Amino acid sequence: MLVITRKRGERIVIALDPDSDPELRAADLFAQGPLEIILVAATRSTARLAIAAAKPLIVRRAPRRAAADPPLDPD
């Protein structure tokens, strides 16, 4: 389980582990259990999340965006 704090506009990446079979079907991917995201805490500007995923998935922090990058559209 990964526990992280993200500010508004920051990203989390959930991807298939590079060592996994790229032909893996969604049913097989989630056969070991669901992707679970728990909101641990929230303030006006941050959210603390706990994320658990089965072995074929990896969860990581995305690199921080440069100040010149446009913000994400919240919709």
N, C-alpha and C positions, 0 to 999 in steps of 0.2 A: 504494500500500500504506500502510495506517495501522498504526503500532506504538504500542500504549498499555499502560499498567499499570492494572490494576483491583484494587481491594480486595474482600474478600468482600462479596457483596451488591450491588456496583456493576454497572451495566448497560452493554450495548453495543446500539445500535440498527442493524439492517440493514433497509433499506426500499427501495422502488422510487423512483427519482429522480422528483421531481414533474414534470419535463419529459418523462418517458417516457410512452408510450401506456398508459393504465390497463387496456386490454384485452389487454395483452401476456400470452401464455401462458407457463407455466413452461418448456416446451421451448425457446421463443424466448429467454426470459430467460437461460438457461444455455447457449445456442448459442455464445456468445462465450467460454465457459470456465467452470470451476466457481468456487464460492465457496471460498476457501482460508483456513483458520485455522491458524496455526502457534504452538505454545506455545514462546516464546523462553526464558523463565525462570520459575521459581516459587520462592516462599518460603512460610513458614507462613501468611502473611497476604495475599500478593499474587500475581498472575499477570501476566506480560508477554506480550502477544499481538501477532502480526503478522497483519493481515487484508487479503486482496486480493479484490477483486470486479470483475466485468465492468462496463462503462459503465452499464447500466440500473440498477445497484444503488448505493446510497450507504451508507457505514458511518460512524457517528459515535459519539462518547461521549454517553451519555444524561446529562441533568442530574443532579447529585448529589441524593440524597434528603435531605429535612429530617430532623433527628434524631428527630422525632416519628413519621416514617413507619415502618410495620412492616417488618422485614427480609424478604427473599425466602425462600420455602420452598426449601431446597436440593434437594428431590426433584422 
